[in-house]
Amino acid sequence: MNTDVKFIMVLLLGPGLLMGCRLIDNPEFTEGSESGTSSATLSAGITGNDPTASSMSSSDTTTAMSECGNGVIDGANECDGADLGNATCLTEGFSGGTLVCSGECTLDTSGCFVCGDGVANEGEECDGRDLRGETCTTQGYSGGNLACVGCQLDASGCVPDMVEIPGGVFTMGTNEFLENAGPERQVHVDTFWIDVTEVTVDEYAQCTMELGACLLPGIGPNCNWDSGNGERPINCVTWDQAVAYCSWAGGRLPTEAEWEKAARGTDARMYPWGDSPRPSCEYAVVEVVENDMGVDGCGTNATMDVGTRPLDVSFYGARDMTGNVAEWVADWYAEGYDPEDIDNPTGPGMGAEHIGRGGAYTVPAVYADLWTYFRRASPVLIYGSSGMGFRCVQDSP
């Protein structure tokens, strides 16, 4: 076979098959020829490769391509340093957290977490009932129920500190049933802001920490100060203590007219939520009948956390004005109203008793005490009443 034919065969067979062959028929191409070229050299010339490269194994090639520690993902590495590719805790099947690269260039998921395991891990605000000690109060609200949704705190069940009561005229008092709540008349009050719920134990405690600001409330059966529950309304407090706290907080006690407008609205409703339905434990924290006996606090014999009866809410958004604890107002008590005192009335200038408004956990659900216009005289120095608390107001800027 002549050299031309052999060259044509090389072109047809390709350089891959030529690597294992030697062109020996022509002495010019024999190994050791001074003027010729070896088959290996010819192969290299055709393939464009270094003849020595044919001795490198496939495993050596993979190792060279998979260098770990150069900061770039290559070869079989899952990651390298800060280079994680597109991998995250989410792509690895977790809910969140921090994915890192190990020293062996494999993904390290130890910093990832699964939402729903009941433990608030790093990167989670909460998980199930584990709220990391957070409450509506610590979140800046006055009360309510803080929840956990998707390992994030959900404050939709919390209530804000105050709501605005627009200035204007409303119907105050009644001409029926209650002699001390008449006469019914149209009263004007200026715009003001009122606490959404009664002042809580935790809130009152902050005042007692400042020397001389607030005195400790009473202790005893059903007094919440030593209950260990900071979300309950502060009770067993005197009128003077309520005044001191509201002043410390930058406000004041509401007048009787302000309290009634916040509870009654402008449509003269009987209950904060309307004229019906009548109060029940679905709506307010009151006394219920069980086994022919009255049981306070909807069967608990105690108050409940503020804001836990969302249906006990007024036209303006104030809560718990029907039950839980009755509330001190600023006015002195008198039998009936002055019919001429209709512009921001503040009641008599002096008296022997102050006024409590709203119902309490000790009041039966069928009593008139739960009406928005019911009023009761309360001795100024009463100290141990677990059914008496308060809320504050502030004047509109």
Secondary structure as GFF3:
##gff-version 3
##sequence-region A 1 397
A	DSSP	alpha_helix	3	13	.	.	.	ID=ss1
A	DSSP	alpha_helix	15	18	.	.	.	ID=ss2
A	DSSP	three_ten_helix	27	29	.	.	.	ID=ss3
A	DSSP	alpha_helix	39	47	.	.	.	ID=ss4
A	DSSP	three_ten_helix	51	55	.	.	.	ID=ss5
A	DSSP	alpha_helix	58	65	.	.	.	ID=ss6
A	DSSP	beta_strand	96	97	.	.	.	ID=ss7
A	DSSP	beta_strand	100	101	.	.	.	ID=ss8
A	DSSP	beta_strand	107	108	.	.	.	ID=ss9
A	DSSP	beta_strand	112	113	.	.	.	ID=ss10
A	DSSP	beta_strand	143	144	.	.	.	ID=ss11
A	DSSP	beta_strand	147	149	.	.	.	ID=ss12
A	DSSP	beta_strand	152	154	.	.	.	ID=ss13
A	DSSP	beta_strand	158	159	.	.	.	ID=ss14
A	DSSP	beta_strand	162	165	.	.	.	ID=ss15
A	DSSP	beta_strand	168	172	.	.	.	ID=ss16
A	DSSP	three_ten_helix	179	181	.	.	.	ID=ss17
A	DSSP	beta_strand	185	189	.	.	.	ID=ss18
A	DSSP	beta_strand	192	195	.	.	.	ID=ss19
A	DSSP	alpha_helix	201	208	.	.	.	ID=ss20
A	DSSP	three_ten_helix	224	226	.	.	.	ID=ss21
A	DSSP	alpha_helix	239	248	.	.	.	ID=ss22
A	DSSP	alpha_helix	256	264	.	.	.	ID=ss23
A	DSSP	beta_strand	288	290	.	.	.	ID=ss24
A	DSSP	beta_strand	293	295	.	.	.	ID=ss25
A	DSSP	alpha_helix	296	299	.	.	.	ID=ss26
A	DSSP	beta_strand	326	332	.	.	.	ID=ss27
A	DSSP	beta_strand	353	357	.	.	.	ID=ss28
A	DSSP	three_ten_helix	368	370	.	.	.	ID=ss29
A	DSSP	beta_strand	375	379	.	.	.	ID=ss30
A	DSSP	beta_strand	388	389	.	.	.	ID=ss31
A	DSSP	beta_strand	393	395	.	.	.	ID=ss32
###
